[in-house]
Amino acid sequence: MAWRARQPWKLGSPVPALVLLAAAAALLAAPAIGYAHAIGGSDAEFVKGTSGPDPMPFLYLGAKHMVTGYDHLLYLFGVIFFLFRLRQIALYVSLFSLGHSLTLLAGVYFELKVDPHLVDAVIGLSVAYKGFENVGGFRTLFGAQPDPRLAVLCFGLVHGFGLATKLQALDLNPNGLIANLLSFNVGVEIGQVVALTLILVVMALWRRSHLFGASAGAANIVLILAGFVLAGEQLAGYFYGGAVR
């Protein structure tokens, strides 16, 4: 399949010892970066105090939230990992954007309530899912693989609910809600483009080096582990209590 072109590693191949160090780093880093994801501090106070349309600050908040949204970016990193054509990248990123835009807007406007811990747990699992898909796990274990385009769209819907829960926690003023909500969504897309551009630059340099073939599998194993850590952290918060991150 074109979207899996030039895949250098598959499940069952030896994993470099370096993956153990990388995995340990991911396990240690995940709880620490978790606190960067929620909208809090002065940003939260500003949103709570807004009583009318104020598009530019909400656009900034949307962009900031996506750039610091480590779970969203990890998933996008997995999505583009084995995509080498800009047309393919644009297709998959557009499907993801369509999904998260729909549920972000609908979730906040129609007040669709979903437990933030459970949504973020599924988002963590989406990261693990993509890493598992990238190493050929579904084909190796089950002999078939779900349509990756449909998976990206569906997980985009889940990621959108994750964004919606962050705004719902701030009790947005209904006056100017539509304008502010649309501005936030546009900001999310801008932040996504900025972050994705940086990721693509790093990926392009990595792919041109002799290290890519040897480290691609290890990177996706780390992606799987990081996804399970993120999901486990949120499930622990759901069952035992804890702040939403």
C-alpha positions as CSV (number, residue, x, y, z in Angstrom):
1,M,0.0,0.0,0.0
2,A,1.3,3.5,-0.9
3,W,0.8,4.9,2.6
4,R,3.1,2.2,4.0
5,A,5.8,2.7,1.4
6,R,9.4,2.0,2.5
7,Q,8.5,0.7,5.9
8,P,11.9,-0.4,7.3
9,W,10.9,-2.5,10.3
10,K,8.1,-4.9,11.3
11,L,6.9,-6.7,14.4
12,G,9.1,-9.6,15.2
13,S,12.3,-8.0,14.1
14,P,15.0,-7.4,16.7
15,V,14.6,-4.2,18.7
16,P,17.8,-2.2,19.3
17,A,18.9,-2.0,22.9
18,L,18.6,1.8,22.6
19,V,14.8,1.4,22.7
20,L,15.1,0.4,26.4
21,L,16.6,3.8,27.2
22,A,14.2,5.6,25.0
23,A,11.2,3.8,26.6
24,A,12.5,4.5,30.1
25,A,12.8,8.2,29.1
26,A,9.2,8.2,27.8
27,L,7.9,6.6,31.0
28,L,9.6,9.1,33.1
29,A,8.7,12.1,31.0
30,A,5.0,11.4,30.5
31,P,3.8,12.3,34.0
32,A,5.9,15.5,34.0
33,I,4.6,16.8,30.7
34,G,1.1,16.0,31.6
35,Y,0.6,19.2,33.5
36,A,1.3,21.3,30.4
37,H,-1.9,20.2,28.6
38,A,-4.8,21.7,30.5
39,I,-5.9,25.3,30.1
40,G,-5.1,26.9,33.4
41,G,-3.6,29.9,35.2
42,S,-4.0,33.3,33.6
43,D,-5.4,31.7,30.5
44,A,-8.2,30.1,32.4
45,E,-8.9,33.3,34.3
46,F,-9.1,35.2,31.0
47,V,-11.6,32.8,29.4
48,K,-13.8,32.8,32.5
49,G,-13.8,36.6,32.5
50,T,-14.7,36.9,28.8
51,S,-18.3,38.1,28.3
52,G,-18.4,38.7,24.5
53,P,-16.7,38.0,21.2
54,D,-12.9,38.2,21.6
55,P,-11.5,36.2,18.6
56,M,-7.8,37.0,18.8
57,P,-7.1,35.8,22.3
58,F,-9.1,32.6,21.7
59,L,-7.2,32.1,18.5
60,Y,-4.0,32.4,20.5
61,L,-5.3,30.0,23.1
62,G,-6.2,27.4,20.5
63,A,-2.8,27.5,18.9
64,K,-1.0,27.4,22.3
65,H,-3.1,24.4,23.4
66,M,-2.3,22.4,20.2
67,V,1.4,23.2,20.3
68,T,1.6,22.1,24.0
69,G,-0.8,19.2,23.3
70,Y,1.7,16.4,23.6
71,D,-0.9,13.6,23.1
72,H,-2.2,15.1,19.9
73,L,1.3,15.7,18.5
74,L,2.4,12.2,19.4
75,Y,-0.5,10.8,17.5
76,L,0.2,13.1,14.5
77,F,3.9,12.0,14.7
78,G,2.7,8.4,14.3
79,V,0.3,9.2,11.5
80,I,3.0,10.8,9.3
81,F,5.8,8.5,10.3
82,F,5.7,6.4,7.1
83,L,4.1,8.9,4.8
84,F,6.6,10.3,2.3
85,R,4.4,12.2,-0.1
86,L,2.9,15.6,0.8
87,R,-0.4,14.7,-0.8
88,Q,-0.7,11.7,1.5
89,I,0.3,13.8,4.5
90,A,-2.3,16.4,3.6
91,L,-5.0,13.8,3.2
92,Y,-4.4,12.2,6.6
93,V,-4.0,15.4,8.5
94,S,-7.1,16.8,6.9
95,L,-9.1,13.7,8.1
96,F,-7.7,14.2,11.6
97,S,-8.6,18.0,11.5
98,L,-12.1,17.3,10.2
99,G,-12.7,14.8,13.0
100,H,-11.4,17.0,15.9
101,S,-13.1,20.1,14.5
102,L,-16.5,18.4,14.4
103,T,-16.4,17.2,18.0
104,L,-14.7,20.3,19.4
105,L,-17.4,22.6,18.0
106,A,-20.4,20.2,18.6
107,G,-19.1,19.1,22.1
108,V,-18.9,22.7,23.4
109,Y,-21.9,24.2,21.6
110,F,-24.3,21.4,22.4
111,E,-22.8,20.7,25.8
112,L,-22.0,17.0,25.1
113,K,-20.6,15.8,28.3
114,V,-17.9,13.1,28.4
115,D,-15.6,12.4,31.3
116,P,-12.3,14.1,30.5
117,H,-10.2,11.3,32.1
118,L,-11.9,8.6,29.8
119,V,-11.5,10.8,26.7
120,D,-7.9,11.4,27.4
121,A,-7.4,7.7,28.1
122,V,-8.7,6.8,24.6
123,I,-6.5,9.6,23.2
124,G,-3.5,7.8,24.8
125,L,-4.6,4.5,23.4
126,S,-4.8,6.2,19.9
127,V,-1.1,6.9,20.2
128,A,-0.4,3.3,21.1
129,Y,-2.7,2.1,18.3
130,K,-0.8,4.1,15.7
131,G,2.6,2.9,16.9
132,F,1.3,-0.7,16.8
133,E,-0.1,-0.1,13.3
134,N,3.2,1.3,12.1
135,V,5.2,-1.8,13.1
136,G,2.7,-4.0,11.2
137,G,1.2,-5.4,14.4
138,F,-2.3,-5.9,13.0
139,R,-1.1,-7.7,9.9
140,T,1.3,-9.9,11.8
141,L,-1.2,-10.9,14.5
142,F,-4.5,-10.8,12.7
143,G,-3.6,-11.0,9.0
144,A,-5.5,-7.8,8.2
145,Q,-5.5,-4.2,9.1
146,P,-8.3,-1.6,9.6
147,D,-8.4,1.2,7.0
148,P,-5.9,3.7,8.3
149,R,-7.8,6.6,6.8
150,L,-11.0,5.6,8.7
151,A,-8.9,5.1,11.9
152,V,-7.4,8.6,11.6
153,L,-10.9,10.2,11.2
154,C,-12.4,8.2,14.1
155,F,-9.5,9.1,16.4
156,G,-9.8,12.7,15.2
157,L,-13.3,12.7,16.6
158,V,-12.0,11.5,20.0
159,H,-9.2,14.1,20.1
160,G,-11.8,16.7,19.4
161,F,-13.8,15.7,22.4
162,G,-10.6,15.9,24.4
163,L,-10.2,19.6,23.3
164,A,-13.9,20.2,24.0
165,T,-13.6,18.9,27.6
166,K,-10.8,21.5,28.3
167,L,-13.1,24.3,27.2
168,Q,-16.2,22.9,29.0
169,A,-14.3,23.0,32.3
170,L,-14.0,26.7,32.0
171,D,-17.7,27.5,31.8
172,L,-17.6,29.6,28.7
173,N,-20.0,32.6,28.6
174,P,-22.7,32.1,26.1
175,N,-22.4,35.7,24.9
176,G,-20.0,35.5,21.9
177,L,-19.6,31.7,22.3
178,I,-19.8,30.9,18.6
179,A,-17.2,33.5,17.6
180,N,-14.9,32.5,20.4
181,L,-15.3,28.8,19.8
182,L,-14.6,29.2,16.0
183,S,-11.6,31.3,16.8
184,F,-10.3,28.7,19.2
185,N,-10.7,26.0,16.5
186,V,-8.9,28.1,13.9
187,G,-6.1,28.6,16.5
188,V,-5.9,24.8,17.0
189,E,-5.5,24.4,13.2
190,I,-2.8,27.0,13.1
191,G,-0.9,25.4,16.0
192,Q,-1.2,22.1,14.3
193,V,0.3,23.4,11.1
194,V,3.2,25.0,13.0
195,A,3.9,21.9,15.1
196,L,3.5,19.6,12.1
197,T,5.9,21.7,10.0
198,L,8.6,21.3,12.7
199,I,7.9,17.6,13.0
200,L,8.3,17.2,9.2
201,V,11.6,19.1,9.1
202,V,13.0,16.8,11.8
203,M,11.5,13.7,10.1
204,A,13.0,14.7,6.7
205,L,16.5,15.0,8.3
206,W,16.1,11.8,10.2
207,R,14.9,9.9,7.1
208,R,18.0,11.0,5.2
209,S,20.4,9.6,7.8
210,H,21.6,6.1,8.0
211,L,20.0,5.8,11.4
212,F,16.4,5.8,10.3
213,G,16.2,2.2,9.2
214,A,17.7,1.0,12.4
215,S,15.7,3.3,14.8
216,A,12.3,3.5,13.1
217,G,11.0,0.3,14.8
218,A,12.4,1.4,18.2
219,A,10.7,4.8,17.8
220,N,7.3,3.2,17.3
221,I,7.8,0.8,20.2
222,V,8.4,3.9,22.3
223,L,5.2,5.4,20.8
224,I,3.3,2.4,21.9
225,L,4.7,2.5,25.4
226,A,4.1,6.3,25.7
227,G,0.5,5.8,24.6
228,F,-0.2,3.1,27.3
229,V,1.5,5.3,29.9
230,L,-0.8,8.3,29.0
231,A,-3.9,6.1,29.0
232,G,-2.9,4.4,32.3
233,E,-2.3,7.8,33.9
234,Q,-5.8,9.0,32.9
235,L,-7.5,5.8,34.0
236,A,-5.8,6.1,37.4
237,G,-7.2,9.6,37.6
238,Y,-10.7,8.3,36.7
239,F,-10.7,5.5,39.3
240,Y,-8.7,7.1,42.1
241,G,-9.3,10.8,41.5
242,G,-6.9,13.4,40.3
243,A,-6.7,16.6,38.3
244,V,-7.4,16.4,34.6
245,R,-4.3,17.1,32.6
